[in-house]
Amino acid sequence: MTAEQLFYAVCAVTAVIMFIYYIRRKKRIISAFFGVFSGFAALLLVNYFGFYIDTELPLNLFNICGSMILGIPFVALIIIVNIL
């Protein structure tokens, strides 16, 4: 299993976990909005300050959609894959 396949597998599992998490919350809309906002903010921070940890994430469609759907775990996984 390559690093890319492992990345997609972990993203799929994380997406299912996040979906279940948002469904079980009382305030689904607010929780989902907070997840979207925090994921996008994390992506922007890593894009802007990524040179300090020696990785930079481009703002492309895949990264933006992934960070908005999966949140901070997606951004963390991208950083780990870039370091590997």
C-alpha positions in Angstrom: 0.0 0.0 0.0 1.5 3.3 -1.0 1.4 6.5 1.0 -1.2 8.0 -1.4 -3.5 5.0 -1.1 -3.2 5.1 2.7 -4.0 8.8 2.6 -7.2 8.3 0.6 -8.2 5.4 2.9 -7.7 7.5 6.0 -9.6 10.4 4.5 -12.5 8.1 3.7 -12.7 6.8 7.2 -12.4 10.3 8.6 -15.2 11.5 6.4 -17.5 8.7 7.7 -16.5 9.6 11.3 -17.2 13.3 10.7 -20.6 12.6 9.1 -21.6 10.4 12.1 -20.3 13.0 14.5 -22.4 15.8 12.9 -25.5 13.7 12.7 -25.4 12.9 16.4 -25.0 16.5 17.5 -27.9 18.5 18.8 -26.9 21.6 16.9 -26.0 20.0 13.6 -25.8 23.2 11.6 -23.6 25.1 14.1 -21.3 22.1 14.5 -20.9 21.6 10.8 -20.2 25.3 10.3 -17.6 25.3 13.0 -16.0 22.2 11.4 -15.9 23.9 8.0 -14.6 27.1 9.3 -11.9 25.5 11.5 -10.7 23.3 8.7 -10.5 26.1 6.2 -8.7 28.3 8.8 -6.2 25.6 9.5 -5.5 25.2 5.7 -5.0 29.0 5.4 -2.7 29.0 8.4 -0.6 26.2 7.1 -0.5 27.8 3.7 0.7 31.1 5.1 3.0 29.8 7.9 4.0 26.4 6.4 7.5 27.4 5.7 8.2 27.3 9.5 7.5 23.6 9.5 9.1 23.1 6.1 5.8 22.3 4.3 3.5 24.4 2.2 0.0 23.4 1.1 -1.3 24.9 -2.1 -4.8 26.3 -2.1 -6.3 24.1 -4.8 -9.8 22.7 -5.1 -8.9 19.3 -3.6 -7.3 20.9 -0.5 -10.1 23.4 0.0 -12.9 20.9 -0.3 -11.1 18.3 1.8 -10.4 20.8 4.6 -14.0 22.1 4.5 -15.5 18.6 4.7 -13.1 16.9 7.0 -11.8 19.8 8.9 -8.5 19.9 10.8 -7.8 16.1 10.6 -7.6 16.5 6.8 -5.1 19.3 7.1 -3.0 17.3 9.6 -3.0 14.3 7.3 -1.9 16.3 4.3 1.0 17.7 6.4 2.0 14.2 7.5 1.9 12.9 3.9 4.0 15.9 2.7 6.6 15.1 5.4 6.8 11.5 4.4 
